[in-house]
Every structure is written in structure tokens, then in C-alpha cells.
């Protein structure tokens, strides 16, 4: 694996407030790494340090084997071979689309070679060549973001930085634009570092995901691993709906209100919190006489509860189930065909294993 971006011990403070706290991150060439976290956790500051718009207080930034930033030395942004797409696209309103894309290229649109390159870049971002004569205000939000991407690609950067590029778009347009942009960058083989607060966005396009909290990474890894095997409760809950149940761990199993559940993490025996995803639970209606905890070959895997609320979402339905005892109600997401009704007694079956956290 060839490393395109290597960040070591990067730290940055503003007015005595630590925004980044000595973080490390490695991004492989040709891959997409997504940094996800709540607003104000330091994501944009990280991008600005990599781009060269800010200088670090400590640590280093190395791009393609060349150190471009450190506490005592910094390479100018235009000499880092980095493309940057801001949240709003930041197109120049007084320039045409073609002039925006050609901005920074030698000769501008007066050069036939540049005009040909602009046409090719428009095709790359799935826009017709006729768009070159339009002004930014004549474009939709999704089209503006594609033009911003074309402008960033014009200088053939080795690293692309995207700062929440889809957050201003409506839901449907955001999904389609995200898919198109991810495909374009992958096809072009451009290494990408994207920051967002949208968990679904992060999980859907990342080769590597880094969860940030208060200027530090809580976990870095493949999206499936971080989602299924979170290191802590914050990471588990930030990346999606999470069911957290008190439990007692013994010999690789967690005893909880839903029964005896195998755990995937290595954790010492004793009290813990069991983390499950809603899609791991299946609720089926049972008669009152059968309302008890069942046992299976590998131990008890089913619990019993009462449906106290339902929320119809079209394809899915959210069931709020009271598992009895001193446990808070839990949410189960399943298909909406013939769901259990209010007050129905249900068995709750757990699919797969859980994660025990302390």
C-alpha cells in the first residue's frame, strides 16, 4: 500500500482552545477517507491544515512523500498539488463556468488547449459542454458542486479535499450527487479526504472512516469494522442507531434483558454495556402463554417484551418495545408488512453478536 497522505501528531489551537489534539492519520493512494464528527469537532480545521490555509502548532503533514507542513516549515497551498472543494462550491459569480474551471490554468480560455481541457472536465463531471458559457447563478446546487469539482480537478491534484460538499443540497440531490462525485474521483484515481457530519454519507463512500470527537479520533478503520465493532459508546451511537443494554459478560457471552448474547470483542468478565444495532433485532408476536425467554442450542437468544409504540416509515416500521424489568424501552426496525400491534407480546430475537463496552 502506497501512502499518499501521512499526518503525525497534528495539533492546532485558536485563542488557547485546542481544536486538534495531536492526531495521526494515514490515507492510502487512490482511496477515499472520510472524517466524520459533530459540528465544531475540528474536521474543517484538519482540512485547512492539510491544504495549507493554516499552519500547525505541532506535528507534520506529508503528501506523496514530501513534508508540506510542520511547526517550523510550511509549503504554500498552491505548491502542494491539492484540490479543495468548499461546502458551498465557492464559484466566482462574475466568471462563467468555463472561466471558473480554467481559473489558475496558464493562458486561461484564450488557449485552445485549455478550452479543450475545460470541455473534457465538464464531460468528466457529467455536464454538457454548453455549460461553459453559463454563470454560476444559472446552475442548480448539484451542478455548482460538479463545476467546483471540475475546477479542483483542472490542476490534476494528487489529493482532493472535500469540506461537506453535499450538505447544502436537498436529500434526493445529495444522494445522486454524492454517488456521481465518488464515482468520478474513484475513476480518476484521485486520493480523497472528505469531512462530513452525515453518518450515512460517510459509511456509503468511504474506504476508511475516521470518527472525530473534540479534536481527536475515537476510531479509524474500514466502515464495516467501525460500524460493527465500535471502540466506545460515542462511536457506536454517532455512526447510527444503537441499542445499549446493561449486561454481565462471562466466557464470551453477555447476559442481558434479551437473553444470552455472544460478544465479538475481547473484554474481561464483569459488568458492561452491550451495544447492538436495530437491524440485529427481529420481533415476532407470541401468545401470552408462550411469553417467556426461549433457549436455543447456543443458549438463550430471545427475550420477550410488549409493543408500546409503532412508527410507520413506509418500507420499514419502528417498534418501541418495553422488555420489562428496569430496562428502558428499545427500538426495533423491521419491514412494515403486518407489524405487531400496540400491546402485543413479542419475542425479540438477536441476530449475530454484540459488542461489549466499558
C-alpha positions in Angstrom: 0.0 0.0 0.0 1.4 3.4 -1.1 0.7 6.2 1.4 -0.5 9.5 -0.2 -1.2 11.5 2.9 0.5 11.0 6.3 -0.4 13.1 9.3 1.6 12.7 12.5 1.0 14.4 15.9 -1.0 17.3 14.3 -2.2 19.9 16.7 -3.8 23.3 16.4 -5.2 25.8 18.9 -7.1 29.1 18.5 -7.1 31.6 21.3 -5.9 29.0 23.8 -8.6 26.5 22.8 -7.3 23.1 21.4 -9.1 22.3 18.2 -6.9 19.4 17.1 -5.1 17.4 19.8 -2.1 15.6 18.3 -3.9 13.4 15.8 -2.4 10.8 13.4 -4.0 9.7 10.1 -2.7 7.7 7.1 -4.5 7.8 3.7 -3.6 5.2 1.0 -3.1 6.4 -2.5 -6.3 6.2 -4.6 -8.5 5.7 -1.6 -11.3 7.7 0.0 -11.0 8.6 3.7 -14.0 10.2 5.4 -13.6 12.1 8.6 -17.0 12.2 10.4 -17.9 14.1 13.5 -20.3 16.7 15.0 -20.0 20.4 14.1 -17.1 22.1 15.8 -15.1 18.9 16.5 -12.2 20.0 14.3 -12.9 18.5 10.9 -12.6 21.6 8.8 -9.5 22.8 10.7 -7.9 19.4 9.7 -8.6 20.1 6.0 -7.3 23.7 6.2 -4.1 22.4 7.7 -3.6 19.8 5.0 -4.5 22.4 2.3 -2.0 24.9 3.8 -4.6 27.6 4.7 -3.5 27.3 8.4 -0.1 26.3 9.9 0.0 23.6 12.7 1.2 24.3 16.2 2.8 20.8 16.3 3.1 17.7 14.1 3.6 17.2 10.4 1.7 16.8 7.2 3.3 14.7 4.4 1.8 14.4 0.9 3.2 12.0 -1.6 6.4 11.5 0.5 7.1 15.3 0.8 6.6 17.1 4.1 4.5 20.1 3.4 3.7 21.3 6.9 5.3 21.3 10.3 5.6 23.6 13.3 8.6 25.4 11.7 8.2 24.9 7.9 5.2 25.2 5.6 4.8 24.8 1.8 2.5 27.3 0.1 -1.0 25.9 -0.7 -0.6 26.3 -4.5 2.6 24.2 -4.3 1.0 21.2 -2.5 -0.8 19.7 -5.5 -4.0 19.7 -3.5 -7.6 20.3 -4.8 -10.1 21.9 -2.4 -13.9 21.9 -2.7 -15.7 24.1 -0.1 -19.1 23.4 1.3 -20.8 26.0 -0.9 -18.6 25.4 -4.0 -17.2 28.9 -3.8 -17.5 29.6 -7.5 -16.6 33.1 -8.7 -20.0 34.7 -9.5 -18.6 37.2 -12.1 -17.0 34.4 -14.2 -18.6 31.9 -16.5 -18.5 28.2 -15.7 -15.6 27.8 -18.3 -13.7 30.7 -16.7 -14.2 29.2 -13.2 -12.8 25.8 -14.3 -9.9 27.4 -16.2 -9.0 29.7 -13.3 -5.4 29.1 -12.4 -4.5 27.4 -15.7 -1.9 29.0 -17.8 -3.4 31.0 -20.7 -7.0 30.8 -19.5 -9.8 30.3 -22.0 -7.7 32.1 -24.6 -5.7 28.9 -25.1 -7.4 26.3 -27.3 -5.7 23.6 -25.2 -7.3 25.0 -22.1 -10.7 25.2 -23.8 -10.4 21.6 -24.8 -9.5 20.7 -21.3 -12.5 22.6 -19.9 -14.8 20.7 -22.2 -13.3 17.4 -21.2 -13.6 18.2 -17.5 -17.3 19.2 -18.0 -17.8 15.8 -19.6 -16.0 14.2 -16.6 -18.4 15.7 -14.2 -21.4 14.7 -16.4 -22.1 18.2 -17.7 -22.6 19.3 -21.3 -20.0 21.5 -23.0 -22.7 24.2 -23.4 -22.5 24.8 -19.6 -19.1 26.5 -20.2 -20.9 29.8 -21.1 -23.3 29.8 -18.2 -22.9 31.8 -15.0 -23.0 30.1 -11.5 -26.4 31.6 -10.7 -27.9 29.7 -13.7 -26.9 26.4 -12.2 -28.6 24.1 -9.7 -26.9 23.4 -6.4 -25.7 20.0 -7.6 -24.4 21.4 -10.9 -22.5 24.1 -9.0 -20.8 21.4 -6.9 -19.8 19.5 -10.0 -18.3 22.6 -11.5 -16.4 23.2 -8.3 -15.1 19.7 -8.5 -14.1 20.2 -12.2 -12.2 23.4 -11.2 -10.4 21.5 -8.5 -9.5 18.6 -10.9 -8.2 21.0 -13.5 -4.8 21.3 -11.9 -4.5 17.5 -11.6 -4.1 17.3 -7.9 -2.7 14.2 -6.2 -5.0 14.8 -3.2 -8.6 16.1 -3.2 -10.1 17.7 -0.1 -13.8 18.0 0.2 -15.4 20.0 3.0 -19.0 18.8 3.5 -19.6 19.3 -0.3 -23.2 18.0 -0.3 -24.7 19.4 2.9 -26.4 22.3 1.1 -28.3 20.0 -1.3 -31.7 18.5 -0.7 -31.9 14.8 0.2 -32.5 13.3 -3.2 -30.0 15.6 -5.0 -27.4 15.0 -2.2 -27.6 11.2 -2.7 -27.2 11.3 -6.5 -24.5 14.0 -6.5 -22.6 12.1 -3.8 -22.7 8.9 -5.8 -21.6 10.7 -9.0 -18.7 12.6 -7.4 -17.5 9.4 -5.6 -17.5 7.6 -8.9 -15.7 10.3 -10.7 -12.9 10.5 -8.1 -12.5 6.7 -8.0 -12.4 6.5 -11.8 -9.8 9.3 -11.9 -7.7 7.5 -9.2 -7.6 10.7 -7.0 -6.9 10.2 -3.3 -9.7 11.9 -1.4 -10.1 13.2 2.1 -13.7 14.3 2.8 -15.2 15.7 6.0 -18.9 15.5 6.9 -21.3 15.2 9.9 -23.6 12.9 7.8 -23.1 9.3 9.1 -24.8 7.7 6.1 -22.7 9.7 3.7 -19.5 8.7 5.5 -20.4 5.0 5.5 -21.5 4.9 1.9 -18.5 6.3 0.1 -15.5 5.7 2.4 -12.7 3.1 2.1 -11.6 4.3 5.5 -13.6 6.2 8.1 -12.2 8.3 11.0 -14.6 9.3 13.8 -13.6 12.6 15.4 -14.6 13.9 18.8 -13.2 17.1 20.4 -10.2 17.2 18.1 -9.2 13.6 18.5 -10.1 10.4 16.6 -12.0 7.9 18.6 -11.6 5.2 16.0 -10.2 4.8 12.5 -10.8 1.8 10.2 -12.9 0.3 7.4 -16.6 1.5 7.6 -17.9 -2.0 8.3 -15.4 -2.6 11.1 -16.0 0.7 12.8 -19.8 0.3 12.5 -19.9 -3.3 13.7 -17.1 -3.1 16.2 -17.0 0.3 17.7 -14.4 1.0 20.4 -16.7 3.0 22.6 -20.2 4.1 23.1 -19.8 7.5 21.5 -18.5 5.9 18.3 -21.3 3.3 18.4 -24.0 5.9 18.8 -22.6 8.5 16.4 -22.5 6.1 13.4 -26.1 5.1 13.7 -28.9 4.0 15.9 -27.6 1.9 18.7 -29.3 -0.2 21.4 -27.3 -0.1 24.6 -28.2 -2.6 27.3 -26.6 -3.2 30.7 -25.1 -6.7 30.8 -22.8 -9.1 32.6 -20.0 -10.6 30.5 -18.8 -14.1 31.2 -16.9 -16.6 29.0 -17.6 -14.6 25.7 -21.3 -14.1 26.3 -23.3 -11.2 27.6 -26.3 -11.8 29.9 -28.9 -9.1 29.4 -32.6 -8.4 29.1 -32.7 -10.1 25.7 -31.0 -13.2 26.9 -27.5 -14.6 26.5 -25.8 -12.9 23.6 -22.3 -13.7 22.2 -19.9 -10.8 22.1 -17.3 -10.2 19.4 -15.0 -8.0 21.5 -12.3 -9.2 23.9 -13.3 -7.9 27.2 -12.8 -9.2 30.8 -15.7 -10.7 32.6 -17.9 -8.5 34.6 -20.5 -5.7 34.3 -20.5 -3.9 30.9 -22.8 -2.3 28.3 -23.9 -4.4 25.3 -24.2 -2.5 22.0 -26.5 -3.8 19.3 -27.8 -2.3 16.0 -31.6 -2.2 15.5 -31.3 -4.3 12.4 -30.0 -7.1 14.5 -33.3 -7.5 16.3 -36.4 -9.2 15.0 -39.7 -9.0 16.9 -42.4 -11.7 16.4 -45.8 -11.9 18.0 -46.3 -14.7 20.6 -49.3 -15.7 22.7 -49.4 -14.8 26.4 -48.9 -18.4 27.3 -45.7 -18.5 25.3 -44.3 -15.2 26.6 -41.1 -16.4 28.1 -37.4 -16.4 27.3 -36.7 -19.2 24.9 -33.5 -21.3 24.7 -31.6 -22.3 21.6 -28.7 -24.6 21.0 -26.1 -22.0 21.9 -28.0 -20.6 24.9 -30.9 -18.1 25.3 -31.0 -15.7 22.4 -34.6 -14.4 22.7 -36.3 -12.0 25.0 -39.9 -11.1 25.5 -41.4 -7.6 25.6 -44.6 -5.6 24.9 -45.0 -3.2 22.0 -45.8 0.2 23.4 -45.4 2.3 20.2 -45.2 2.0 16.4 -44.0 4.4 13.8 -44.8 3.7 10.1 -42.0 4.7 7.8 -43.2 3.2 4.5 -40.8 0.3 3.8 -40.0 0.0 7.5 -41.7 0.3 10.8 -40.1 1.3 14.1 -41.4 -0.7 17.0 -40.9 0.7 20.6 -40.8 -2.4 22.8 -40.8 -2.5 26.6 -38.6 -5.5 27.6 -40.0 -5.4 31.2 -37.9 -5.0 34.3 -35.9 -1.9 34.9 -34.6 -1.7 31.2 -35.6 1.3 29.1 -37.7 0.7 26.0 -35.8 -0.4 22.9 -36.3 0.4 19.2 -36.6 -2.4 16.6 -36.6 -1.6 12.9 -38.2 -4.2 10.6 -40.3 -4.4 7.4 -43.7 -2.9 7.6 -45.7 -5.9 6.4 -48.1 -6.9 9.1 -46.2 -5.5 12.0 -47.1 -6.3 15.6 -49.8 -4.0 17.1 -49.7 -1.9 20.2 -49.8 -4.0 23.4 -48.8 -7.2 21.5 -46.4 -9.6 23.3 -43.3 -10.2 21.1 -40.2 -12.3 21.2 -37.1 -10.4 20.4 -34.5 -12.4 18.6 -30.9 -11.2 18.3 -29.1 -11.9 15.0 -25.3 -12.2 15.2 -23.2 -11.0 18.1 -23.0 -7.8 20.0 -20.2 -5.5 21.2 -19.4 -5.3 25.0 -18.2 -1.9 26.0 -16.9 -0.3 29.2 
